Amino acid sequence: MERIYMDHAATTPMHPSVIEQITRTMTDHFGNPSSIHSYGRDARKLVDEARIGIAQSIGAQETEIIFTSGGTEADNYAIFGIAEANREKGKHIITTVIEHHAVLRACQQLEKKGFDVTYLPVDETGVISLEDFKQSLRDDTILVTIMYGNNEVGAIQPIAQIGELLDEHQAIFHTDAVQAYGIENIIVTELKVDLLSVSAHKLNGPKGMGFLYARSGVKFSPRLFGGEQERKRRAGTENVPAVTGFLEAVKIAQAKKEVRREKYSQLKEMLITTLKTKQIEFEINGNLETSLPHVLNLSFPGTQVEAMLVNLDLAGIAVSSGSACTAGTIDPSHVLVAMFGEKSDKLKNSIRFSFGYTNTVEQIKKTGEEIAKIVQRFHHK
């Protein structure tokens, strides 16, 4: 039985070229980048080259890239670092109700420390209102943290417009771009963001690797203390193999970006068309026009998400009910609750399909056909 993986928003398989690069680095360049001998200098050169290449991918300077252990650390670094370094300017933070839990729970921790957090609502497409944002902005607002593209429904927020609104304001602007980086065209100077979080394993790179873009001049408190790595902003010996693997993944993603965007949009349309052809009742959660091309969240009335996921898995198809970080919990998706309310049936019958470069048209057609069989079984019980 062919196994079909369509949960790329949770994690992606490492690209063969990335694995080769990591293996080569582990074999040939084991030195500590902080050492002054040749082994250390060789490792330092690889880290520096990766920093430059990754910075160029978002239109940043290499000094503005801080390597982290992934998206969660990058989000936490940005939120706690800014809050602690700027609390004399105010204690107000603005975020949204549909952020990743790495942002939401960080904000909740800050509330316990006396910070005031505004959680902006979203409409049924998962997008905030700019008017709501304007009204929530205060003189004592020190941080705005709003994700670029949502990991569950793919909704893209008006980041550039928010950046414009904050241009003359003291607030530091952070965006969690974990789900969007490598797929969307992101130039930090155009978006006017001060901080941006990314994770390597979302674009066929290694797990445990990411970066935080921090605009030059932005002051924030470090979270780790020890050596003077990352320009004294994040202590700890650099993970050289993962760093070089990350760069390789970024190069591939940048080179294939437009082709993949078009492919994912076609796969999304193919799945929708197949379900319509099979006359299966479903609803799209979100807006196809304002969402990430690789994420599609569908509601299947008259079904139960747990049973759907199990049946699809038995058919060799791996999909998700939402964020992998909360998978297995009995709580409904906070994103869908925000979009449709606590009593909506969509909380119990929605599935996320997220595409990657290994997916084919044939796989999508098969997935649509298997969904049709499963849904029909449910309706005939």
RAZI-V22566 format. One record per residue. N is the residue number from 0. RES is the residue in three letters. OMEGA is omega in degrees with one decimal (* if undefined). D_FIRST is the distance of its C-alpha to the first C-alpha in Angstrom with 1 decimal. Layout:
N/RES/OMEGA/D_FIRST
N/RES/OMEGA/D_FIRST
This chain:
0/MET/177.6/0.0
1/GLU/176.0/3.8
2/ARG/-176.7/6.3
3/ILE/-178.7/9.5
4/TYR/177.6/12.8
5/MET/177.6/15.7
6/ASP/-175.7/18.2
7/HIS/175.5/20.3
8/ALA/176.5/23.5
9/ALA/173.7/22.8
10/THR/-179.1/22.2
11/THR/174.5/20.9
12/PRO/177.3/19.4
13/MET/177.5/22.3
14/HIS/179.5/22.9
15/PRO/179.4/23.1
16/SER/177.9/26.8
17/VAL/178.1/27.4
18/ILE/178.8/26.1
19/GLU/-178.9/28.3
20/GLN/179.4/31.3
21/ILE/-179.9/31.0
22/THR/179.7/30.7
23/ARG/179.7/33.6
24/THR/179.3/35.7
25/MET/-178.0/35.1
26/THR/-169.3/36.2
27/ASP/-172.5/39.1
28/HIS/-176.7/40.5
29/PHE/-175.9/40.8
30/GLY/175.5/44.2
31/ASN/-176.5/45.2
32/PRO/179.8/45.9
33/SER/179.0/49.1
34/SER/-175.3/50.6
35/ILE/178.6/53.3
36/HIS/-173.6/52.6
37/SER/179.1/50.5
38/TYR/179.1/47.3
39/GLY/-179.1/47.7
40/ARG/178.0/48.8
41/ASP/179.6/45.7
42/ALA/179.7/43.5
43/ARG/179.9/45.7
44/LYS/179.5/45.4
45/LEU/178.9/41.6
46/VAL/-179.9/41.8
47/ASP/179.5/44.5
48/GLU/178.9/42.6
49/ALA/-179.5/39.5
50/ARG/179.4/41.9
51/ILE/-178.6/43.5
52/GLY/-179.6/40.2
53/ILE/177.1/38.7
54/ALA/-179.7/42.1
55/GLN/-177.7/42.2
56/SER/178.5/38.9
57/ILE/178.5/40.6
58/GLY/-178.7/44.2
59/ALA/172.7/45.5
60/GLN/-177.4/47.7
61/GLU/179.2/46.2
62/THR/-177.5/48.6
63/GLU/-179.2/46.9
64/ILE/176.8/43.5
65/ILE/179.2/43.1
66/PHE/-178.8/40.0
67/THR/178.5/38.5
68/SER/178.8/35.7
69/GLY/-176.4/33.8
70/GLY/-178.8/34.2
71/THR/178.8/35.5
72/GLU/-180.0/38.2
73/ALA/177.5/39.1
74/ASP/-179.7/39.5
75/ASN/179.9/41.5
76/TYR/-178.4/43.6
77/ALA/-172.9/44.5
78/ILE/179.8/45.3
79/PHE/-178.3/47.2
80/GLY/179.7/48.7
81/ILE/-178.4/50.2
82/ALA/-176.6/51.3
83/GLU/-177.6/53.2
84/ALA/-174.0/54.8
85/ASN/-174.2/56.0
86/ARG/177.4/56.9
87/GLU/178.7/60.6
88/LYS/-178.5/59.8
89/GLY/-178.9/58.2
90/LYS/-177.8/55.5
91/HIS/-179.7/53.7
92/ILE/176.6/50.0
93/ILE/174.8/48.0
94/THR/177.9/44.2
95/THR/-178.3/41.8
96/VAL/-175.9/40.2
97/ILE/178.4/36.7
98/GLU/171.1/36.8
99/HIS/-177.4/34.3
100/HIS/176.0/35.4
101/ALA/176.4/36.5
102/VAL/-176.4/39.2
103/LEU/-176.5/39.9
104/ARG/173.6/40.4
105/ALA/179.0/42.5
106/CYS/178.3/44.7
107/GLN/176.7/45.0
108/GLN/180.0/46.2
109/LEU/176.4/48.8
110/GLU/178.9/50.0
111/LYS/-179.8/50.8
112/LYS/174.6/52.9
113/GLY/177.7/54.9
114/PHE/-179.7/53.1
115/ASP/-176.3/52.8
116/VAL/173.7/49.4
117/THR/178.9/48.9
118/TYR/-177.2/45.4
119/LEU/176.8/45.1
120/PRO/176.0/43.3
121/VAL/176.1/40.9
122/ASP/-176.3/40.7
123/GLU/174.5/37.8
124/THR/179.0/36.3
125/GLY/-176.3/36.4
126/VAL/178.8/39.3
127/ILE/174.6/42.6
128/SER/177.4/46.0
129/LEU/177.8/48.2
130/GLU/175.9/51.1
131/ASP/-179.3/49.9
132/PHE/-179.6/49.5
133/LYS/-177.8/53.0
134/GLN/-178.8/54.5
135/SER/-177.8/52.9
136/LEU/-178.0/54.1
137/ARG/178.7/57.2
138/ASP/-177.7/59.7
139/ASP/176.0/58.4
140/THR/-178.5/54.7
141/ILE/-177.3/53.6
142/LEU/170.6/49.8
143/VAL/-179.8/47.4
144/THR/-175.9/43.7
145/ILE/-175.8/41.4
146/MET/179.6/37.8
147/TYR/-179.6/37.0
148/GLY/-174.9/33.7
149/ASN/-176.0/32.1
150/ASN/-178.1/28.8
151/GLU/-178.3/27.9
152/VAL/176.0/29.0
153/GLY/-176.5/29.9
154/ALA/179.4/33.5
155/ILE/-179.3/35.8
156/GLN/-179.3/39.3
157/PRO/-173.3/42.5
158/ILE/-178.3/42.9
159/ALA/179.7/45.3
160/GLN/177.2/47.6
161/ILE/177.4/47.7
162/GLY/178.2/48.5
163/GLU/-178.9/51.4
164/LEU/-178.4/52.7
165/LEU/-172.6/52.8
166/ASP/-178.4/54.4
167/GLU/-177.8/57.8
168/HIS/-179.1/56.8
169/GLN/-174.6/56.8
170/ALA/174.4/53.3
171/ILE/-175.0/50.6
172/PHE/178.0/47.5
173/HIS/172.9/44.1
174/THR/173.4/40.7
175/ASP/-177.3/37.3
176/ALA/-176.2/35.3
177/VAL/-176.1/32.3
178/GLN/-174.1/29.9
179/ALA/-175.4/31.9
180/TYR/-178.4/32.8
181/GLY/179.3/31.1
182/ILE/176.9/30.3
183/GLU/175.7/33.7
184/ASN/-174.3/36.9
185/ILE/173.7/38.9
186/ILE/-169.9/42.4
187/VAL/-179.6/44.2
188/THR/178.1/47.7
189/GLU/179.5/46.8
190/LEU/-177.6/45.2
191/LYS/174.0/48.2
192/VAL/179.3/46.1
193/ASP/-178.4/47.6
194/LEU/-178.1/44.5
195/LEU/-176.8/40.8
196/SER/-178.9/37.9
197/VAL/176.2/34.7
198/SER/-174.0/31.7
199/ALA/-172.4/30.0
200/HIS/176.2/26.5
201/LYS/179.6/26.2
202/LEU/174.8/26.4
203/ASN/174.7/24.2
204/GLY/-177.2/27.0
205/PRO/172.5/27.5
206/LYS/179.7/27.8
207/GLY/-177.7/31.3
208/MET/176.9/32.9
209/GLY/174.6/34.6
210/PHE/171.1/38.0
211/LEU/171.1/40.8
212/TYR/177.9/42.8
213/ALA/-177.4/46.4
214/ARG/179.5/49.0
215/SER/179.2/52.1
216/GLY/178.6/54.8
217/VAL/-178.6/52.6
218/LYS/175.1/53.7
219/PHE/-177.4/51.5
220/SER/177.7/51.7
221/PRO/-179.8/49.4
222/ARG/179.5/47.0
223/LEU/-177.5/46.9
224/PHE/-178.3/50.0
225/GLY/179.3/50.6
226/GLY/-174.8/50.7
227/GLU/180.0/51.5
228/GLN/178.9/48.1
229/GLU/178.9/47.0
230/ARG/177.4/50.6
231/LYS/-177.5/51.3
232/ARG/177.3/48.9
233/ARG/-178.7/46.1
234/ALA/177.8/46.9
235/GLY/178.6/44.5
236/THR/-177.5/43.6
237/GLU/176.7/41.2
238/ASN/-171.5/37.6
239/VAL/178.6/38.1
240/PRO/179.9/34.6
241/ALA/178.6/33.0
242/VAL/-179.6/35.7
243/THR/175.8/35.1
244/GLY/177.6/31.3
245/PHE/179.1/32.1
246/LEU/179.9/34.4
247/GLU/178.4/31.8
248/ALA/179.6/29.4
249/VAL/178.9/32.3
250/LYS/-179.1/33.2
251/ILE/-178.9/29.8
252/ALA/-179.8/29.6
253/GLN/-177.8/33.2
254/ALA/-174.6/32.6
255/LYS/-170.0/29.5
256/LYS/-175.8/30.6
257/GLU/178.6/31.7
258/VAL/-179.0/28.8
259/ARG/177.9/26.3
260/ARG/179.7/28.4
261/GLU/-179.6/28.3
262/LYS/-178.0/24.5
263/TYR/177.6/23.8
264/SER/178.1/26.3
265/GLN/178.6/24.7
266/LEU/178.0/21.2
267/LYS/178.8/23.1
268/GLU/-179.8/24.8
269/MET/179.3/21.7
270/LEU/178.8/20.1
271/ILE/-179.9/23.5
272/THR/179.9/24.0
273/THR/179.7/20.8
274/LEU/178.5/21.7
275/LYS/179.3/25.2
276/THR/179.8/24.2
277/LYS/178.1/22.3
278/GLN/176.9/25.6
279/ILE/178.8/24.1
280/GLU/177.9/26.9
281/PHE/176.3/26.6
282/GLU/178.2/29.0
283/ILE/176.8/28.8
284/ASN/-176.3/30.2
285/GLY/-177.5/32.4
286/ASN/-178.5/33.5
287/LEU/-176.3/31.4
288/GLU/-176.7/34.6
289/THR/-180.0/35.4
290/SER/177.0/32.1
291/LEU/-175.0/30.0
292/PRO/-174.8/27.8
293/HIS/-177.4/24.6
294/VAL/178.3/24.9
295/LEU/-179.4/24.5
296/ASN/-175.6/25.3
297/LEU/175.8/24.9
298/SER/179.8/26.5
299/PHE/-178.7/25.1
300/PRO/177.8/28.2
301/GLY/178.8/27.8
302/THR/174.7/24.8
303/GLN/-172.0/24.6
304/VAL/-178.2/22.9
305/GLU/-180.0/21.8
306/ALA/178.4/20.2
307/MET/-178.2/18.5
308/LEU/179.6/17.1
309/VAL/-179.5/15.8
310/ASN/177.2/14.2
311/LEU/178.8/12.6
312/ASP/176.8/11.4
313/LEU/177.4/9.9
314/ALA/177.6/8.0
315/GLY/-176.5/6.9
316/ILE/-178.5/10.1
317/ALA/175.3/13.0
318/VAL/-173.2/16.4
319/SER/173.8/19.8
320/SER/-179.5/22.9
321/GLY/-176.7/25.2
322/SER/178.3/26.6
323/ALA/-177.8/24.7
324/CYS/178.4/28.1
325/THR/179.7/28.6
326/ALA/-179.9/25.1
327/GLY/177.2/25.4
328/THR/179.7/28.9
329/ILE/-180.0/30.3
330/ASP/177.7/32.4
331/PRO/179.0/31.6
332/SER/178.3/31.1
333/HIS/178.5/34.5
334/VAL/179.9/33.7
335/LEU/175.3/32.9
336/VAL/-179.6/36.0
337/ALA/-177.3/38.1
338/MET/-170.1/36.9
339/PHE/179.7/37.0
340/GLY/-173.7/38.9
341/GLU/-176.4/38.3
342/LYS/-177.3/38.2
343/SER/176.3/35.6
344/ASP/-178.3/32.6
345/LYS/178.7/30.6
346/LEU/-174.9/30.7
347/LYS/-174.6/28.5
348/ASN/-177.0/26.0
349/SER/-178.9/25.4
350/ILE/176.5/22.2
351/ARG/172.2/22.2
352/PHE/178.7/19.9
353/SER/-169.1/20.8
354/PHE/178.1/19.7
355/GLY/-172.4/19.8
356/TYR/-179.8/20.3
357/THR/-178.4/16.7
358/ASN/-179.5/15.7
359/THR/177.1/15.8
360/VAL/179.9/17.1
361/GLU/178.7/14.0
362/GLN/-179.0/12.1
363/ILE/177.8/15.1
364/LYS/179.4/15.3
365/LYS/179.4/11.9
366/THR/178.8/12.9
367/GLY/179.8/16.2
368/GLU/178.9/15.0
369/GLU/176.9/13.0
370/ILE/-179.8/16.1
371/ALA/179.5/18.2
372/LYS/-177.3/16.7
373/ILE/-179.3/17.1
374/VAL/179.7/20.6
375/GLN/177.0/21.6
376/ARG/179.2/20.8
377/PHE/-176.0/22.9
378/HIS/-178.7/25.7
379/HIS/179.1/25.9
380/LYS/*/26.3
